[in-house]
């Protein structure tokens, strides 16, 4: 069986390892506090994406889309830390509101089946 080799050992002109994090790929080296804020924003975007796939509530889905739109537009764009903080708070609040909308829609549906 052939032995696994790195790119350099195989004679290829490629880096030894590749960063698998797209924040670091697109923005390069950034301060850790900025990275943490962008990582959190990416998590909110991913959570909203998952919510769209499973929610039965049109309101929750619309709010999740807003999170995705805002996060996607700003995730890799230059921004001060304060802006990223506000954006993360905004995304968090929208997702909580979307969860509440999901619960309210479920309660309304359950109540309508009891009548």
Backbone atoms as SQL, in Angstrom:
CREATE TABLE atoms (id INTEGER PRIMARY KEY, chain TEXT, resi INTEGER, resn TEXT, atom TEXT, x REAL, y REAL, z REAL);
INSERT INTO atoms VALUES
  (1, 'A', 1, 'UNK', 'N', 0.842, -1.165, 0.000),
  (2, 'A', 1, 'UNK', 'CA', 0.000, 0.000, 0.000),
  (3, 'A', 1, 'UNK', 'C', 0.898, 1.244, 0.000),
  (4, 'A', 2, 'UNK', 'N', 0.508, 2.240, -0.761),
  (5, 'A', 2, 'UNK', 'CA', 1.306, 3.461, -0.876),
  (6, 'A', 2, 'UNK', 'C', 1.246, 4.261, 0.417),
  (7, 'A', 3, 'UNK', 'N', 2.349, 4.863, 0.755),
  (8, 'A', 3, 'UNK', 'CA', 2.441, 5.679, 1.960),
  (9, 'A', 3, 'UNK', 'C', 1.895, 7.074, 1.666),
  (10, 'A', 4, 'UNK', 'N', 1.128, 7.638, 2.608),
  (11, 'A', 4, 'UNK', 'CA', 0.605, 8.989, 2.434),
  (12, 'A', 4, 'UNK', 'C', 1.734, 9.988, 2.586),
  (13, 'A', 5, 'UNK', 'N', 1.760, 10.972, 1.703),
  (14, 'A', 5, 'UNK', 'CA', 2.801, 11.996, 1.735),
  (15, 'A', 5, 'UNK', 'C', 2.160, 13.361, 1.719),
  (16, 'A', 6, 'UNK', 'N', 2.886, 14.354, 2.220),
  (17, 'A', 6, 'UNK', 'CA', 2.394, 15.727, 2.148),
  (18, 'A', 6, 'UNK', 'C', 2.587, 16.215, 0.708),
  (19, 'A', 7, 'UNK', 'N', 1.993, 17.367, 0.416),
  (20, 'A', 7, 'UNK', 'CA', 2.141, 17.938, -0.924),
  (21, 'A', 7, 'UNK', 'C', 3.610, 18.194, -1.257),
  (22, 'A', 8, 'UNK', 'N', 4.335, 18.718, -0.301),
  (23, 'A', 8, 'UNK', 'CA', 5.749, 19.039, -0.565),
  (24, 'A', 8, 'UNK', 'C', 6.563, 17.781, -0.805),
  (25, 'A', 9, 'UNK', 'N', 6.301, 16.733, -0.048),
  (26, 'A', 9, 'UNK', 'CA', 7.021, 15.470, -0.250),
  (27, 'A', 9, 'UNK', 'C', 6.725, 14.896, -1.632),
  (28, 'A', 10, 'UNK', 'N', 5.532, 15.164, -2.136),
  (29, 'A', 10, 'UNK', 'CA', 5.154, 14.663, -3.448),
  (30, 'A', 10, 'UNK', 'C', 5.687, 15.555, -4.572),
  (31, 'A', 11, 'UNK', 'N', 6.390, 16.647, -4.217),
  (32, 'A', 11, 'UNK', 'CA', 6.966, 17.522, -5.225),
  (33, 'A', 11, 'UNK', 'C', 6.002, 18.578, -5.735),
  (34, 'A', 12, 'UNK', 'N', 4.851, 18.741, -5.082),
  (35, 'A', 12, 'UNK', 'CA', 3.877, 19.743, -5.511),
  (36, 'A', 12, 'UNK', 'C', 4.187, 21.070, -4.836),
  (37, 'A', 13, 'UNK', 'N', 3.944, 22.140, -5.548),
  (38, 'A', 13, 'UNK', 'CA', 4.188, 23.477, -5.021),
  (39, 'A', 13, 'UNK', 'C', 2.914, 23.965, -4.328),
  (40, 'A', 14, 'UNK', 'N', 2.679, 23.462, -3.125),
  (41, 'A', 14, 'UNK', 'CA', 1.476, 23.823, -2.368),
  (42, 'A', 14, 'UNK', 'C', 1.844, 23.941, -0.900),
  (43, 'A', 15, 'UNK', 'N', 1.049, 24.690, -0.155),
  (44, 'A', 15, 'UNK', 'CA', 1.352, 24.812, 1.272),
  (45, 'A', 15, 'UNK', 'C', 1.220, 23.464, 1.977),
  (46, 'A', 16, 'UNK', 'N', 1.881, 23.366, 3.103),
  (47, 'A', 16, 'UNK', 'CA', 1.866, 22.133, 3.892),
  (48, 'A', 16, 'UNK', 'C', 0.456, 21.795, 4.368),
  (49, 'A', 17, 'UNK', 'N', -0.258, 22.786, 4.844),
  (50, 'A', 17, 'UNK', 'CA', -1.628, 22.586, 5.305),
  (51, 'A', 17, 'UNK', 'C', -2.505, 23.694, 4.751),
  (52, 'A', 18, 'UNK', 'N', -3.785, 23.445, 4.707),
  (53, 'A', 18, 'UNK', 'CA', -4.748, 24.428, 4.229),
  (54, 'A', 18, 'UNK', 'C', -5.657, 24.826, 5.377),
  (55, 'A', 19, 'UNK', 'N', -5.929, 26.115, 5.557),
  (56, 'A', 19, 'UNK', 'CA', -6.899, 26.500, 6.583),
  (57, 'A', 19, 'UNK', 'C', -8.300, 26.132, 6.090),
  (58, 'A', 20, 'UNK', 'N', -9.039, 25.418, 6.886),
  (59, 'A', 20, 'UNK', 'CA', -10.366, 24.986, 6.471),
  (60, 'A', 20, 'UNK', 'C', -11.464, 25.954, 6.916),
  (61, 'A', 21, 'UNK', 'N', -11.060, 27.060, 7.480),
  (62, 'A', 21, 'UNK', 'CA', -12.005, 28.048, 7.970),
  (63, 'A', 21, 'UNK', 'C', -12.119, 29.178, 6.950),
  (64, 'A', 22, 'UNK', 'N', -13.320, 29.374, 6.404),
  (65, 'A', 22, 'UNK', 'CA', -13.455, 30.361, 5.333),
  (66, 'A', 22, 'UNK', 'C', -13.255, 31.788, 5.822),
  (67, 'A', 23, 'UNK', 'N', -13.470, 32.053, 7.094),
  (68, 'A', 23, 'UNK', 'CA', -13.185, 33.398, 7.604),
  (69, 'A', 23, 'UNK', 'C', -11.705, 33.702, 7.439),
  (70, 'A', 24, 'UNK', 'N', -10.869, 32.762, 7.821),
  (71, 'A', 24, 'UNK', 'CA', -9.421, 32.958, 7.692),
  (72, 'A', 24, 'UNK', 'C', -8.983, 32.926, 6.225),
  (73, 'A', 25, 'UNK', 'N', -9.659, 32.140, 5.416),
  (74, 'A', 25, 'UNK', 'CA', -9.313, 32.085, 3.987),
  (75, 'A', 25, 'UNK', 'C', -9.598, 33.438, 3.328),
  (76, 'A', 26, 'UNK', 'N', -10.793, 34.008, 3.564),
  (77, 'A', 26, 'UNK', 'CA', -11.179, 35.240, 2.898),
  (78, 'A', 26, 'UNK', 'C', -10.561, 36.491, 3.511),
  (79, 'A', 27, 'UNK', 'N', -10.386, 36.506, 4.829),
  (80, 'A', 27, 'UNK', 'CA', -9.900, 37.713, 5.491),
  (81, 'A', 27, 'UNK', 'C', -8.439, 37.647, 5.882),
  (82, 'A', 28, 'UNK', 'N', -7.854, 36.477, 5.796),
  (83, 'A', 28, 'UNK', 'CA', -6.456, 36.347, 6.179),
  (84, 'A', 28, 'UNK', 'C', -6.300, 36.467, 7.679),
  (85, 'A', 29, 'UNK', 'N', -5.103, 36.839, 8.108),
  (86, 'A', 29, 'UNK', 'CA', -4.892, 36.969, 9.553),
  (87, 'A', 29, 'UNK', 'C', -5.626, 38.191, 10.097),
  (88, 'A', 30, 'UNK', 'N', -6.510, 37.946, 11.049),
  (89, 'A', 30, 'UNK', 'CA', -7.236, 39.031, 11.714),
  (90, 'A', 30, 'UNK', 'C', -7.078, 38.837, 13.219),
  (91, 'A', 31, 'UNK', 'N', -7.258, 39.895, 13.993),
  (92, 'A', 31, 'UNK', 'CA', -7.143, 39.760, 15.447),
  (93, 'A', 31, 'UNK', 'C', -8.158, 38.748, 15.990),
  (94, 'A', 32, 'UNK', 'N', -7.808, 38.092, 17.068),
  (95, 'A', 32, 'UNK', 'CA', -8.665, 37.039, 17.617),
  (96, 'A', 32, 'UNK', 'C', -10.023, 37.561, 18.067),
  (97, 'A', 33, 'UNK', 'N', -10.097, 38.791, 18.588),
  (98, 'A', 33, 'UNK', 'CA', -11.391, 39.324, 19.005),
  (99, 'A', 33, 'UNK', 'C', -12.311, 39.563, 17.816),
  (100, 'A', 34, 'UNK', 'N', -11.761, 39.976, 16.698),
  (101, 'A', 34, 'UNK', 'CA', -12.565, 40.122, 15.479),
  (102, 'A', 34, 'UNK', 'C', -12.993, 38.752, 14.957),
  (103, 'A', 35, 'UNK', 'N', -12.072, 37.808, 14.992),
  (104, 'A', 35, 'UNK', 'CA', -12.410, 36.460, 14.529),
  (105, 'A', 35, 'UNK', 'C', -13.561, 35.874, 15.350),
  (106, 'A', 36, 'UNK', 'N', -13.517, 36.039, 16.661),
  (107, 'A', 36, 'UNK', 'CA', -14.560, 35.494, 17.530),
  (108, 'A', 36, 'UNK', 'C', -15.924, 36.091, 17.200),
  (109, 'A', 37, 'UNK', 'N', -15.964, 37.377, 16.918),
  (110, 'A', 37, 'UNK', 'CA', -17.229, 38.027, 16.565),
  (111, 'A', 37, 'UNK', 'C', -17.748, 37.524, 15.218),
  (112, 'A', 38, 'UNK', 'N', -16.856, 37.363, 14.268),
  (113, 'A', 38, 'UNK', 'CA', -17.270, 36.857, 12.955),
  (114, 'A', 38, 'UNK', 'C', -17.682, 35.378, 13.038),
  (115, 'A', 39, 'UNK', 'N', -17.002, 34.635, 13.871),
  (116, 'A', 39, 'UNK', 'CA', -17.354, 33.225, 14.079),
  (117, 'A', 39, 'UNK', 'C', -18.763, 33.119, 14.673),
  (118, 'A', 40, 'UNK', 'N', -19.076, 33.975, 15.621),
  (119, 'A', 40, 'UNK', 'CA', -20.407, 33.998, 16.224),
  (120, 'A', 40, 'UNK', 'C', -21.458, 34.364, 15.171),
  (121, 'A', 41, 'UNK', 'N', -21.148, 35.340, 14.334),
  (122, 'A', 41, 'UNK', 'CA', -22.071, 35.741, 13.275),
  (123, 'A', 41, 'UNK', 'C', -22.313, 34.590, 12.308),
  (124, 'A', 42, 'UNK', 'N', -21.244, 33.860, 11.979),
  (125, 'A', 42, 'UNK', 'CA', -21.393, 32.693, 11.104),
  (126, 'A', 42, 'UNK', 'C', -22.289, 31.648, 11.759),
  (127, 'A', 43, 'UNK', 'N', -22.165, 31.452, 13.054),
  (128, 'A', 43, 'UNK', 'CA', -23.002, 30.493, 13.774),
  (129, 'A', 43, 'UNK', 'C', -24.472, 30.900, 13.723),
  (130, 'A', 44, 'UNK', 'N', -24.731, 32.194, 13.892),
  (131, 'A', 44, 'UNK', 'CA', -26.119, 32.668, 13.789),
  (132, 'A', 44, 'UNK', 'C', -26.659, 32.440, 12.371),
  (133, 'A', 45, 'UNK', 'N', -25.848, 32.714, 11.387),
  (134, 'A', 45, 'UNK', 'CA', -26.280, 32.481, 9.999),
  (135, 'A', 45, 'UNK', 'C', -26.587, 31.007, 9.766),
  (136, 'A', 46, 'UNK', 'N', -25.731, 30.128, 10.256),
  (137, 'A', 46, 'UNK', 'CA', -25.943, 28.698, 10.073),
  (138, 'A', 46, 'UNK', 'C', -27.176, 28.211, 10.833),
  (139, 'A', 47, 'UNK', 'N', -27.393, 28.747, 12.010),
  (140, 'A', 47, 'UNK', 'CA', -28.584, 28.395, 12.781),
  (141, 'A', 47, 'UNK', 'C', -29.844, 28.828, 12.042),
  (142, 'A', 48, 'UNK', 'N', -29.819, 30.018, 11.490),
  (143, 'A', 48, 'UNK', 'CA', -30.974, 30.517, 10.731),
  (144, 'A', 48, 'UNK', 'C', -31.224, 29.654, 9.501),
  (145, 'A', 49, 'UNK', 'N', -30.168, 29.212, 8.862),
  (146, 'A', 49, 'UNK', 'CA', -30.309, 28.337, 7.691),
  (147, 'A', 49, 'UNK', 'C', -30.985, 27.026, 8.082),
  (148, 'A', 50, 'UNK', 'N', -30.568, 26.465, 9.198),
  (149, 'A', 50, 'UNK', 'CA', -31.183, 25.227, 9.676),
  (150, 'A', 50, 'UNK', 'C', -32.646, 25.456, 10.055),
  (151, 'A', 51, 'UNK', 'N', -32.927, 26.595, 10.656),
  (152, 'A', 51, 'UNK', 'CA', -34.300, 26.894, 11.063),
  (153, 'A', 51, 'UNK', 'C', -35.236, 26.939, 9.857),
  (154, 'A', 52, 'UNK', 'N', -34.770, 27.508, 8.774),
  (155, 'A', 52, 'UNK', 'CA', -35.597, 27.589, 7.566),
  (156, 'A', 52, 'UNK', 'C', -36.013, 26.200, 7.094),
  (157, 'A', 53, 'UNK', 'N', -35.120, 25.254, 7.239),
  (158, 'A', 53, 'UNK', 'CA', -35.403, 23.895, 6.764),
  (159, 'A', 53, 'UNK', 'C', -36.424, 23.160, 7.625),
  (160, 'A', 54, 'UNK', 'N', -36.560, 23.537, 8.879),
  (161, 'A', 54, 'UNK', 'CA', -37.423, 22.755, 9.767),
  (162, 'A', 54, 'UNK', 'C', -38.662, 23.483, 10.264),
  (163, 'A', 55, 'UNK', 'N', -38.693, 24.797, 10.181),
  (164, 'A', 55, 'UNK', 'CA', -39.822, 25.521, 10.749),
  (165, 'A', 55, 'UNK', 'C', -41.089, 25.357, 9.907),
  (166, 'A', 56, 'UNK', 'N', -42.211, 25.365, 10.607),
  (167, 'A', 56, 'UNK', 'CA', -43.510, 25.346, 9.930),
  (168, 'A', 56, 'UNK', 'C', -44.123, 26.741, 9.904),
  (169, 'A', 57, 'UNK', 'N', -43.478, 27.671, 10.567),
  (170, 'A', 57, 'UNK', 'CA', -43.995, 29.024, 10.702),
  (171, 'A', 57, 'UNK', 'C', -43.439, 29.935, 9.608),
  (172, 'A', 58, 'UNK', 'N', -44.335, 30.562, 8.875),
  (173, 'A', 58, 'UNK', 'CA', -43.897, 31.518, 7.850),
  (174, 'A', 58, 'UNK', 'C', -43.196, 32.723, 8.476),
  (175, 'A', 59, 'UNK', 'N', -43.668, 33.150, 9.625),
  (176, 'A', 59, 'UNK', 'CA', -43.053, 34.286, 10.312),
  (177, 'A', 59, 'UNK', 'C', -41.642, 33.939, 10.768),
  (178, 'A', 60, 'UNK', 'N', -41.478, 32.774, 11.362),
  (179, 'A', 60, 'UNK', 'CA', -40.149, 32.340, 11.811),
  (180, 'A', 60, 'UNK', 'C', -39.204, 32.216, 10.624),
  (181, 'A', 61, 'UNK', 'N', -39.715, 31.691, 9.524),
  (182, 'A', 61, 'UNK', 'CA', -38.887, 31.532, 8.330),
  (183, 'A', 61, 'UNK', 'C', -38.454, 32.895, 7.791),
  (184, 'A', 62, 'UNK', 'N', -39.356, 33.854, 7.767),
  (185, 'A', 62, 'UNK', 'CA', -39.021, 35.198, 7.276),
  (186, 'A', 62, 'UNK', 'C', -37.964, 35.858, 8.169),
  (187, 'A', 63, 'UNK', 'N', -38.097, 35.700, 9.482),
  (188, 'A', 63, 'UNK', 'CA', -37.099, 36.267, 10.395),
  (189, 'A', 63, 'UNK', 'C', -35.746, 35.595, 10.216),
  (190, 'A', 64, 'UNK', 'N', -35.744, 34.287, 10.013),
  (191, 'A', 64, 'UNK', 'CA', -34.493, 33.567, 9.780),
  (192, 'A', 64, 'UNK', 'C', -33.833, 34.053, 8.489),
  (193, 'A', 65, 'UNK', 'N', -34.625, 34.327, 7.471),
  (194, 'A', 65, 'UNK', 'CA', -34.058, 34.850, 6.229),
  (195, 'A', 65, 'UNK', 'C', -33.385, 36.200, 6.455),
  (196, 'A', 66, 'UNK', 'N', -33.967, 37.026, 7.321),
  (197, 'A', 66, 'UNK', 'CA', -33.339, 38.318, 7.625),
  (198, 'A', 66, 'UNK', 'C', -31.975, 38.116, 8.279),
  (199, 'A', 67, 'UNK', 'N', -31.886, 37.154, 9.187),
  (200, 'A', 67, 'UNK', 'CA', -30.594, 36.853, 9.814),
  (201, 'A', 67, 'UNK', 'C', -29.580, 36.445, 8.747),
  (202, 'A', 68, 'UNK', 'N', -29.992, 35.576, 7.860),
  (203, 'A', 68, 'UNK', 'CA', -29.093, 35.107, 6.795),
  (204, 'A', 68, 'UNK', 'C', -28.655, 36.263, 5.911),
  (205, 'A', 69, 'UNK', 'N', -29.593, 37.118, 5.526),
  (206, 'A', 69, 'UNK', 'CA', -29.261, 38.258, 4.663),
  (207, 'A', 69, 'UNK', 'C', -28.251, 39.191, 5.324),
  (208, 'A', 70, 'UNK', 'N', -28.513, 39.571, 6.565),
  (209, 'A', 70, 'UNK', 'CA', -27.613, 40.492, 7.270),
  (210, 'A', 70, 'UNK', 'C', -26.257, 39.849, 7.533),
  (211, 'A', 71, 'UNK', 'N', -26.271, 38.618, 8.008),
  (212, 'A', 71, 'UNK', 'CA', -25.006, 37.948, 8.339),
  (213, 'A', 71, 'UNK', 'C', -24.173, 37.709, 7.086),
  (214, 'A', 72, 'UNK', 'N', -24.798, 37.249, 6.031),
  (215, 'A', 72, 'UNK', 'CA', -24.054, 36.958, 4.801),
  (216, 'A', 72, 'UNK', 'C', -23.445, 38.216, 4.205),
  (217, 'A', 73, 'UNK', 'N', -24.167, 39.313, 4.260),
  (218, 'A', 73, 'UNK', 'CA', -23.671, 40.564, 3.688),
  (219, 'A', 73, 'UNK', 'C', -22.507, 41.143, 4.487),
  (220, 'A', 74, 'UNK', 'N', -22.393, 40.778, 5.752),
  (221, 'A', 74, 'UNK', 'CA', -21.402, 41.411, 6.621),
  (222, 'A', 74, 'UNK', 'C', -20.317, 40.486, 7.130),
  (223, 'A', 75, 'UNK', 'N', -20.447, 39.198, 6.908),
  (224, 'A', 75, 'UNK', 'CA', -19.516, 38.238, 7.500),
  (225, 'A', 75, 'UNK', 'C', -18.073, 38.465, 7.070),
  (226, 'A', 76, 'UNK', 'N', -17.856, 38.774, 5.808),
  (227, 'A', 76, 'UNK', 'CA', -16.492, 38.949, 5.283),
  (228, 'A', 76, 'UNK', 'C', -16.178, 40.392, 4.928),
  (229, 'A', 77, 'UNK', 'N', -17.123, 41.294, 5.155),
  (230, 'A', 77, 'UNK', 'CA', -16.928, 42.704, 4.816),
  (231, 'A', 77, 'UNK', 'C', -16.164, 43.421, 5.927),
  (232, 'A', 78, 'UNK', 'N', -15.361, 44.414, 5.565),
  (233, 'A', 78, 'UNK', 'CA', -14.672, 45.196, 6.598),
  (234, 'A', 78, 'UNK', 'C', -15.703, 45.838, 7.529),
  (235, 'A', 79, 'UNK', 'N', -15.438, 45.746, 8.824),
  (236, 'A', 79, 'UNK', 'CA', -16.370, 46.322, 9.794),
  (237, 'A', 79, 'UNK', 'C', -15.660, 46.534, 11.123),
  (238, 'A', 80, 'UNK', 'N', -16.015, 47.603, 11.819),
  (239, 'A', 80, 'UNK', 'CA', -15.453, 47.790, 13.163),
  (240, 'A', 80, 'UNK', 'C', -16.060, 46.768, 14.129),
  (241, 'A', 81, 'UNK', 'N', -15.351, 46.522, 15.216),
  (242, 'A', 81, 'UNK', 'CA', -15.823, 45.532, 16.193),
  (243, 'A', 81, 'UNK', 'C', -17.191, 45.894, 16.758),
  (244, 'A', 82, 'UNK', 'N', -17.428, 47.178, 16.974),
  (245, 'A', 82, 'UNK', 'CA', -18.718, 47.619, 17.513),
  (246, 'A', 82, 'UNK', 'C', -19.864, 47.230, 16.578),
  (247, 'A', 83, 'UNK', 'N', -19.656, 47.373, 15.281),
  (248, 'A', 83, 'UNK', 'CA', -20.674, 46.990, 14.304),
  (249, 'A', 83, 'UNK', 'C', -20.944, 45.486, 14.387),
  (250, 'A', 84, 'UNK', 'N', -19.881, 44.682, 14.480),
  (251, 'A', 84, 'UNK', 'CA', -20.055, 43.230, 14.586),
  (252, 'A', 84, 'UNK', 'C', -20.791, 42.857, 15.867),
  (253, 'A', 85, 'UNK', 'N', -20.507, 43.568, 16.951),
  (254, 'A', 85, 'UNK', 'CA', -21.230, 43.322, 18.210),
  (255, 'A', 85, 'UNK', 'C', -22.716, 43.607, 18.050),
  (256, 'A', 86, 'UNK', 'N', -23.042, 44.745, 17.456),
  (257, 'A', 86, 'UNK', 'CA', -24.451, 45.109, 17.249),
  (258, 'A', 86, 'UNK', 'C', -25.135, 44.112, 16.307),
  (259, 'A', 87, 'UNK', 'N', -24.444, 43.709, 15.293),
  (260, 'A', 87, 'UNK', 'CA', -25.006, 42.764, 14.340),
  (261, 'A', 87, 'UNK', 'C', -25.260, 41.399, 14.989),
  (262, 'A', 88, 'UNK', 'N', -24.349, 40.963, 15.834),
  (263, 'A', 88, 'UNK', 'CA', -24.546, 39.701, 16.548),
  (264, 'A', 88, 'UNK', 'C', -25.748, 39.788, 17.488),
  (265, 'A', 89, 'UNK', 'N', -25.895, 40.905, 18.164),
  (266, 'A', 89, 'UNK', 'CA', -27.043, 41.093, 19.047),
  (267, 'A', 89, 'UNK', 'C', -28.338, 41.093, 18.239),
  (268, 'A', 90, 'UNK', 'N', -28.335, 41.774, 17.103),
  (269, 'A', 90, 'UNK', 'CA', -29.487, 41.818, 16.207),
  (270, 'A', 90, 'UNK', 'C', -29.865, 40.412, 15.738),
  (271, 'A', 91, 'UNK', 'N', -28.869, 39.639, 15.311),
  (272, 'A', 91, 'UNK', 'CA', -29.127, 38.275, 14.841),
  (273, 'A', 91, 'UNK', 'C', -29.673, 37.404, 15.962),
  (274, 'A', 92, 'UNK', 'N', -29.104, 37.530, 17.134),
  (275, 'A', 92, 'UNK', 'CA', -29.569, 36.761, 18.284),
  (276, 'A', 92, 'UNK', 'C', -31.028, 37.076, 18.602),
  (277, 'A', 93, 'UNK', 'N', -31.355, 38.343, 18.601),
  (278, 'A', 93, 'UNK', 'CA', -32.732, 38.753, 18.902),
  (279, 'A', 93, 'UNK', 'C', -33.713, 38.285, 17.834),
  (280, 'A', 94, 'UNK', 'N', -33.309, 38.379, 16.582),
  (281, 'A', 94, 'UNK', 'CA', -34.190, 37.896, 15.508),
  (282, 'A', 94, 'UNK', 'C', -34.432, 36.394, 15.627),
  (283, 'A', 95, 'UNK', 'N', -33.388, 35.631, 15.950),
  (284, 'A', 95, 'UNK', 'CA', -33.561, 34.185, 16.098),
  (285, 'A', 95, 'UNK', 'C', -34.449, 33.842, 17.287),
  (286, 'A', 96, 'UNK', 'N', -34.310, 34.568, 18.385),
  (287, 'A', 96, 'UNK', 'CA', -35.193, 34.341, 19.541),
  (288, 'A', 96, 'UNK', 'C', -36.631, 34.684, 19.195),
  (289, 'A', 97, 'UNK', 'N', -36.812, 35.758, 18.451),
  (290, 'A', 97, 'UNK', 'CA', -38.151, 36.141, 18.022),
  (291, 'A', 97, 'UNK', 'C', -38.729, 35.091, 17.071),
  (292, 'A', 98, 'UNK', 'N', -37.879, 34.557, 16.205),
  (293, 'A', 98, 'UNK', 'CA', -38.330, 33.498, 15.291),
  (294, 'A', 98, 'UNK', 'C', -38.763, 32.249, 16.070),
  (295, 'A', 99, 'UNK', 'N', -38.022, 31.911, 17.117),
  (296, 'A', 99, 'UNK', 'CA', -38.413, 30.763, 17.944),
  (297, 'A', 99, 'UNK', 'C', -39.745, 31.022, 18.639),
  (298, 'A', 100, 'UNK', 'N', -39.944, 32.242, 19.097),
  (299, 'A', 100, 'UNK', 'CA', -41.217, 32.595, 19.726),
  (300, 'A', 100, 'UNK', 'C', -42.354, 32.516, 18.722),
  (301, 'A', 101, 'UNK', 'N', -42.125, 33.001, 17.518),
  (302, 'A', 101, 'UNK', 'CA', -43.144, 32.921, 16.463),
  (303, 'A', 101, 'UNK', 'C', -43.486, 31.462, 16.154),
  (304, 'A', 102, 'UNK', 'N', -42.488, 30.613, 16.136),
  (305, 'A', 102, 'UNK', 'CA', -42.715, 29.177, 15.902),
  (306, 'A', 102, 'UNK', 'C', -43.606, 28.594, 17.003),
  (307, 'A', 103, 'UNK', 'N', -43.312, 28.938, 18.241),
  (308, 'A', 103, 'UNK', 'CA', -44.111, 28.436, 19.369),
  (309, 'A', 103, 'UNK', 'C', -45.545, 28.966, 19.308),
  (310, 'A', 104, 'UNK', 'N', -45.701, 30.247, 19.000),
  (311, 'A', 104, 'UNK', 'CA', -47.041, 30.827, 18.907),
  (312, 'A', 104, 'UNK', 'C', -47.852, 30.167, 17.797),
  (313, 'A', 105, 'UNK', 'N', -47.238, 29.962, 16.649),
  (314, 'A', 105, 'UNK', 'CA', -47.946, 29.303, 15.546),
  (315, 'A', 105, 'UNK', 'C', -48.359, 27.882, 15.933),
  (316, 'A', 106, 'UNK', 'N', -47.486, 27.184, 16.662),
  (317, 'A', 106, 'UNK', 'CA', -47.806, 25.825, 17.101),
  (318, 'A', 106, 'UNK', 'C', -48.985, 25.855, 18.073),
  (319, 'A', 107, 'UNK', 'N', -48.976, 26.803, 19.013),
  (320, 'A', 107, 'UNK', 'CA', -50.082, 26.913, 19.968),
  (321, 'A', 107, 'UNK', 'C', -51.396, 27.244, 19.276),
  (322, 'A', 108, 'UNK', 'N', -51.347, 28.121, 18.282),
  (323, 'A', 108, 'UNK', 'CA', -52.555, 28.470, 17.530),
  (324, 'A', 108, 'UNK', 'C', -53.082, 27.247, 16.797),
  (325, 'A', 109, 'UNK', 'N', -52.205, 26.483, 16.179),
  (326, 'A', 109, 'UNK', 'CA', -52.635, 25.274, 15.470),
  (327, 'A', 109, 'UNK', 'C', -53.242, 24.253, 16.428),
  (328, 'A', 110, 'UNK', 'N', -52.615, 24.063, 17.579),
  (329, 'A', 110, 'UNK', 'CA', -53.148, 23.120, 18.561),
  (330, 'A', 110, 'UNK', 'C', -54.511, 23.568, 19.056),
  (331, 'A', 111, 'UNK', 'N', -54.685, 24.869, 19.289),
  (332, 'A', 111, 'UNK', 'CA', -55.961, 25.389, 19.757),
  (333, 'A', 111, 'UNK', 'C', -57.039, 25.231, 18.696),
  (334, 'A', 112, 'UNK', 'N', -56.695, 25.389, 17.439),
  (335, 'A', 112, 'UNK', 'CA', -57.696, 25.273, 16.377),
  (336, 'A', 112, 'UNK', 'C', -58.128, 23.817, 16.183),
  (337, 'A', 113, 'UNK', 'N', -57.260, 22.861, 16.502),
  (338, 'A', 113, 'UNK', 'CA', -57.638, 21.452, 16.409),
  (339, 'A', 113, 'UNK', 'C', -58.535, 21.021, 17.556),
  (340, 'A', 114, 'UNK', 'N', -58.482, 21.731, 18.686),
  (341, 'A', 114, 'UNK', 'CA', -59.289, 21.387, 19.845),
  (342, 'A', 114, 'UNK', 'C', -60.722, 21.864, 19.685),
  (343, 'A', 115, 'UNK', 'N', -60.956, 22.848, 18.822),
  (344, 'A', 115, 'UNK', 'CA', -62.324, 23.400, 18.657),
  (345, 'A', 115, 'UNK', 'C', -63.227, 22.470, 17.947);
